[in-house]
Amino acid sequence: MNKEEVIDLIRDAGYGMLSTSENGQPHVRPMMPYYTEDGELLVALLSRSRTIPEIQKNPLVEICYVDRKMWYCRITGKAKLSESKTHKEILWENIPMLRQYFGSIDDSNFKLLEIHITKVEAMTPHQKQPEIIQFQG
């Protein structure tokens, strides 16, 4: 797989399983991150989300995507909470489902998580082992 195929996989799958950790215990939940042209993943969270304190204690995360062909990628990154109005607008415009949860990008319950990608591992069913995909640069 190459970078473009991984980006297509992210966009086609739509949902990824976001993993955080608390006291050594992994916590996984389905999320709908958006991949930006700047190479980051943006995630909308509700202000009461248990994910927020977990990220504040340990910002290291992983998201796993898999599509119908059983192609998969694991994205490792460092997450941070952000107030970026620009990034909230990007999410708002590209994920219409957010309107079910928030009144607008200014809704106080709309929290933004930015994930800086540090490593991408991907594999197709035809490969014998996963490969590291270069995302930086």
C-alpha positions in Angstrom: 0.0 0.0 0.0 1.1 3.6 -0.5 0.1 6.9 1.2 -2.7 7.6 -1.3 -4.3 4.2 -0.8 -4.2 4.6 3.0 -5.9 8.0 2.6 -8.6 6.4 0.4 -9.0 3.7 3.0 -9.5 6.3 5.8 -12.0 8.2 3.7 -13.9 5.1 2.5 -14.1 3.3 5.8 -15.4 6.5 7.5 -15.3 5.0 11.0 -12.1 4.1 12.8 -11.6 2.5 16.2 -9.8 5.1 18.4 -7.8 3.6 21.2 -6.7 5.5 24.3 -5.3 4.2 27.6 -6.1 4.8 31.2 -4.1 3.2 34.0 -2.7 0.7 31.6 -6.1 -0.4 30.3 -6.8 0.2 26.6 -10.2 1.8 25.8 -11.5 1.5 22.2 -14.4 3.3 20.7 -15.7 4.0 17.1 -15.1 7.5 15.9 -15.4 9.4 12.6 -12.1 11.2 12.2 -11.5 13.5 9.3 -8.1 13.5 7.5 -7.0 17.0 6.6 -4.8 18.2 3.8 -2.2 19.1 6.5 -1.9 15.4 7.4 -3.8 15.5 10.7 -6.9 13.6 11.9 -9.6 15.7 13.5 -12.2 14.3 15.8 -15.3 15.8 17.3 -16.0 14.9 21.0 -18.8 15.7 23.3 -17.7 17.8 26.3 -18.7 14.9 28.7 -16.7 12.3 26.7 -14.5 10.0 28.8 -11.9 10.3 26.0 -11.0 13.9 27.1 -9.5 13.1 30.5 -7.8 10.0 29.1 -6.1 12.2 26.4 -5.1 14.8 29.0 -3.3 12.1 31.0 -1.9 10.2 28.1 -2.0 11.8 24.6 -0.7 8.7 22.7 -3.5 7.2 20.6 -4.0 4.7 17.8 -6.8 4.5 15.3 -7.5 1.3 13.3 -9.4 1.3 10.0 -10.6 -1.7 8.0 -12.6 -1.7 4.8 -14.8 -4.3 3.1 -11.8 -5.8 1.2 -10.1 -6.4 4.6 -7.4 -3.8 3.8 -6.4 -2.2 7.1 -4.3 0.5 8.6 -3.2 1.4 12.1 -2.4 5.1 12.7 -0.4 5.9 15.7 -0.3 9.5 16.9 -0.2 12.2 19.6 -3.6 13.8 20.4 -4.4 17.2 21.8 -7.5 19.1 22.6 -7.8 22.3 20.5 -10.1 25.3 20.2 -9.2 25.8 16.5 -12.3 27.3 14.9 -10.9 26.5 11.5 -10.6 22.8 12.3 -14.1 22.8 13.8 -15.4 24.3 10.6 -13.6 21.7 8.5 -15.3 18.9 10.6 -18.7 20.7 10.5 -18.6 21.0 6.7 -17.3 17.4 6.1 -19.2 15.4 8.6 -22.9 16.3 8.5 -23.8 13.8 11.2 -22.3 16.2 13.7 -25.5 18.3 13.5 -27.2 15.5 15.5 -25.0 16.3 18.4 -24.2 20.0 18.2 -26.1 23.1 17.3 -23.1 24.8 15.7 -19.3 25.0 15.8 -19.8 27.4 18.7 -21.7 24.8 20.8 -20.0 24.6 24.2 -20.4 20.8 24.0 -18.4 20.6 20.8 -14.8 19.7 21.7 -12.1 19.2 19.1 -9.3 16.6 19.2 -6.4 17.0 16.8 -4.2 13.9 16.2 -0.7 14.4 14.8 0.2 11.2 12.9 3.5 9.7 14.0 3.3 6.2 12.3 1.1 4.4 9.8 1.1 0.6 9.4 -1.0 -0.9 6.6 -1.7 -4.3 5.1 -3.8 -6.0 2.5 -5.0 -9.6 2.6 -2.4 -10.4 -0.1 0.6 -9.3 2.0 2.4 -11.6 4.4 3.1 -8.8 6.9 2.2 -5.1 7.5 4.3 -2.3 6.0 5.2 1.1 7.4 3.8 3.8 5.2 5.6 7.1 5.1 3.2 10.0 5.9 5.6 12.8 6.8 7.2 14.9 4.2 
